[in-house]
Amino acid sequence: MNDSPVWRLVGDGDLPGAHNMARDVAILEAVSAGEVPPTLRLYGWRPPCLTLGRHQGVEAADLEFCAREGIEVVRRPTGGRALLHHLELTYAVVAPLGTGPLPRPLQDAYRTICGALVQAMRSLGVEAELTGGEVNLELPGPRTTIPCFEAPAGGEVVVRGRKLVGSALRAHKRAILQHGAILLDWDGRLQAGSMGLDDDSGLRPHITTLRDELGRLPGRSEVSEAVVAAMGEILEVVFEPGSLSAEEEFRERTLAASFLIMD
C-alpha cells in the first residue's frame, strides 16, 4: 500500500446545511482544478436539515412545519429527491474520473463508491448489498415530491430490499461529488412532517437503519472508521487527515447563502 494514492480525509462535526452543501461544492471545485487531493469527507448536520434535489420544487417541503421545528431547508448541488438529514453520518467522495481508482463512466463510479459502503456496512455486521439495475442519475422533474428513501434505484445500498444509504452524484468537469446519508436512526415524526406527510407509514417500510440492523445505536466514530477502512481497501488509496485550504474555506463562505431556502 506504500505506493497507493494518497487522499485527504476531512472529518467534520455537525454543520448547518447550507455550509455543508457549500463545503462539498468548494471541495469539488478545488479537486477538479487539481488544487487539492481527492477527498473523503464525513460529517453531520445541526440543526436537522431538509435538502431538496438540485431542480426539485419547494413544494416537496412543508416550510411551516420546518420553521416550527427549527429545521433548515436547503437545496443540494446534486440531484435526487427530498431528504431530511438528522440521525445519520453523511459521506462525501470528491475525486477525478478515469485517472485514479474511479472509472470514467458515471454509473460505474457510483457503483464503485456504493460498493465500498456495502463493505463498510458488512464490516459492522450488517448484511448490506447493492440493488440491481441501472443507476438512475437523471434529475427528477421540478414538481417531483417523492421522498428520497421511498424509491430505491439501481446501485444503492440496501438490506433485504430496504434502503440504508441514500446517495446522489454531480459531475463537474472531470471530477465528481457523490454524497449520501448513512442512516444511524430514524425520527418518523420529523421525517414525515418536514415533507408534509401525515406520518411515516409510507416511508418506514422502505428504509432500515443501523440501529434496526444491529439492535443498538452505533457511534458516529465507529461508523466513520468502517467507512474509511472500506474506502481505502476498495479504492486502494491511503487516507491522510487534512483540512480545507484557505481558498476552499473562502469559497464555502461565498456559496453558503446560495443553497439556503429557509433557515
C-alpha positions in Angstrom: 0.0 0.0 0.0 3.0 2.3 0.2 2.7 3.2 -3.5 -1.1 3.8 -3.2 -2.5 7.2 -4.0 -3.0 9.5 -1.0 -6.4 11.0 -0.5 -7.4 13.7 2.0 -9.7 12.7 4.9 -11.8 15.6 6.2 -13.7 14.7 9.4 -16.2 17.5 10.2 -18.6 17.7 13.1 -22.2 18.9 12.7 -22.6 22.0 10.5 -25.6 23.9 9.2 -27.0 22.5 6.0 -26.1 25.4 3.7 -22.5 25.3 4.9 -22.4 21.5 4.4 -23.5 21.9 0.8 -21.3 24.8 0.1 -18.3 22.9 1.6 -18.9 19.9 -0.6 -19.0 22.2 -3.7 -15.9 24.1 -2.7 -14.1 20.8 -2.4 -15.4 19.6 -5.8 -14.2 22.8 -7.5 -10.8 22.5 -5.9 -10.4 18.8 -6.7 -11.5 19.3 -10.3 -8.9 22.1 -10.7 -6.1 19.9 -9.3 -5.6 22.3 -6.3 -6.2 19.7 -3.6 -6.1 15.9 -3.4 -9.2 13.7 -3.9 -11.1 13.9 -0.7 -13.4 11.8 1.6 -15.4 14.0 3.9 -17.5 12.7 6.8 -19.9 15.0 8.6 -23.2 15.6 10.4 -25.9 18.3 10.5 -27.1 20.8 13.1 -29.8 21.8 13.1 -31.7 19.0 11.3 -31.9 19.9 7.6 -34.2 19.0 4.8 -32.4 19.0 1.5 -34.1 19.2 -1.9 -32.7 17.9 -5.1 -31.0 20.4 -7.4 -34.0 21.1 -9.5 -36.8 20.0 -7.2 -39.5 22.4 -6.3 -40.0 23.8 -2.8 -43.5 22.2 -2.7 -41.6 19.0 -1.7 -41.1 20.7 1.7 -43.6 21.7 4.4 -42.0 25.0 5.1 -44.4 25.8 8.0 -43.6 22.6 9.8 -39.9 23.1 9.2 -40.0 26.6 10.6 -41.9 25.5 13.6 -39.5 22.6 14.4 -36.3 24.5 13.7 -35.4 22.5 10.5 -33.3 24.2 8.0 -34.2 23.8 4.3 -31.6 23.9 1.6 -31.1 22.9 -2.0 -28.5 20.2 -2.7 -25.9 20.7 -5.5 -26.8 17.1 -6.6 -29.9 15.5 -8.0 -32.4 13.2 -6.3 -35.3 13.8 -4.0 -36.1 15.4 -0.7 -34.3 14.0 2.3 -34.2 15.0 6.0 -30.7 14.9 7.4 -30.9 14.2 11.1 -29.8 11.0 12.7 -27.1 10.0 10.2 -23.5 10.0 9.2 -23.1 11.8 5.8 -20.2 10.9 3.5 -18.9 12.8 0.5 -16.4 11.5 -2.0 -14.8 14.0 -4.4 -12.4 12.7 -6.9 -11.4 12.8 -10.6 -12.8 10.2 -13.0 -10.7 7.9 -15.2 -7.3 9.0 -13.8 -7.4 7.1 -10.5 -9.4 4.4 -8.7 -12.8 5.7 -10.1 -13.7 4.7 -13.6 -14.8 7.4 -16.1 -18.4 6.2 -16.6 -20.6 7.8 -14.0 -22.7 4.7 -13.3 -19.5 2.7 -12.7 -18.0 5.3 -10.4 -21.3 5.4 -8.5 -21.4 1.7 -8.1 -17.7 1.6 -7.0 -18.3 4.0 -4.2 -21.5 2.4 -3.1 -19.8 -1.0 -3.2 -17.3 0.4 -0.7 -20.2 1.4 1.5 -21.6 -2.1 1.3 -18.3 -3.5 2.6 -18.2 -0.9 5.4 -21.7 -1.9 6.5 -20.8 -5.6 6.3 -17.8 -5.0 8.5 -20.2 -3.7 11.1 -22.2 -6.9 10.9 -25.0 -5.7 8.5 -26.0 -7.8 5.5 -25.9 -5.0 3.0 -25.9 -5.3 -0.7 -26.3 -3.2 -3.9 -29.6 -3.1 -5.7 -29.6 -4.4 -9.3 -30.5 -2.4 -12.4 -29.2 0.8 -13.9 -28.2 3.7 -11.6 -30.7 6.5 -12.0 -28.6 9.6 -12.5 -31.4 11.6 -14.0 -32.7 14.6 -12.2 -36.3 14.4 -11.1 -38.8 16.8 -12.6 -39.2 20.1 -10.8 -42.5 19.1 -9.3 -41.4 15.7 -8.0 -42.2 15.4 -4.3 -41.4 11.7 -3.7 -39.0 11.5 -0.8 -35.6 10.0 -1.4 -36.0 7.0 0.8 -39.3 5.9 -0.7 -37.8 4.8 -4.0 -34.6 2.8 -4.1 -32.9 2.9 -7.5 -30.2 0.8 -9.1 -26.8 0.6 -7.4 -28.0 1.7 -4.0 -27.1 0.2 -0.6 -30.0 -1.8 0.8 -30.6 -4.5 3.4 -33.3 -7.1 2.4 -34.5 -4.5 -0.2 -34.8 -1.7 2.4 -32.6 1.4 1.8 -29.9 2.0 4.3 -27.9 4.7 2.4 -29.3 7.4 0.2 -26.8 8.9 -2.3 -26.7 11.5 -5.1 -24.0 12.5 -7.6 -22.9 15.5 -9.5 -20.2 15.7 -12.2 -18.0 18.9 -12.6 -15.5 19.0 -15.4 -13.7 15.7 -15.0 -14.5 15.1 -11.3 -17.5 14.0 -9.3 -19.1 14.8 -6.0 -21.0 11.8 -4.6 -22.5 12.3 -1.2 -25.1 10.4 0.8 -26.8 9.7 4.2 -26.0 6.6 6.2 -29.0 6.2 8.5 -28.0 5.6 12.1 -31.5 6.0 13.5 -34.9 7.4 12.4 -37.3 10.1 13.7 -40.5 9.4 11.9 -42.3 12.5 13.1 -39.7 14.9 11.7 -39.1 12.8 8.6 -42.8 12.8 7.6 -43.6 16.3 8.9 -40.8 18.0 7.0 -42.2 16.8 3.8 -45.9 17.4 4.6 -46.8 13.8 5.2 -49.3 12.8 7.9 -47.0 10.1 9.2 -44.1 8.0 8.1 -46.1 4.9 7.2 -45.3 5.4 3.5 -41.6 5.7 4.3 -40.7 3.3 7.1 -41.3 0.1 5.2 -38.8 1.2 2.6 -35.9 2.0 4.9 -33.8 0.5 7.6 -31.2 1.9 10.0 -28.1 0.8 11.7 -30.0 0.7 15.0 -32.6 -1.6 13.3 -29.9 -3.9 11.9 -27.5 -4.0 14.9 -30.0 -3.8 17.7 -28.1 -0.8 19.1 -27.2 2.7 18.1 -23.6 2.7 16.8 -21.4 5.8 17.5 -20.6 8.0 14.6 -16.9 7.4 15.1 -17.4 3.6 14.8 -19.3 4.0 11.5 -16.7 6.6 10.2 -13.9 4.2 10.9 -15.7 1.4 9.0 -16.3 3.7 6.0 -12.6 4.9 5.9 -11.3 1.4 6.1 -13.6 0.1 3.4 -13.0 3.0 1.1 -9.3 2.6 1.5 -9.4 -1.1 0.6 -11.8 -0.9 -2.3 -10.3 2.2 -3.9 -6.8 1.2 -3.0 -5.9 4.5 -1.5 -4.3 5.8 1.7 -6.1 8.5 3.7 -4.3 11.3 5.5 -6.3 13.6 7.8 -6.5 17.1 6.5 -8.5 20.3 6.5 -9.8 22.7 3.9 -7.5 25.1 2.2 -7.9 28.8 2.7 -9.4 29.1 -0.8 -11.9 26.3 -0.1 -13.0 28.0 3.1 -13.4 31.3 1.3 -15.5 29.6 -1.4 -17.6 27.9 1.2 -18.5 31.2 2.8 -19.2 32.7 -0.6 -21.5 29.9 -1.7 -23.4 29.1 1.5 -26.3 31.6 1.1 -27.0 30.4 -2.4 -28.1 27.0 -1.1 -30.3 28.3 1.6 -34.1 28.1 1.1 -35.1 28.7 4.8 -33.0 29.0 7.9 
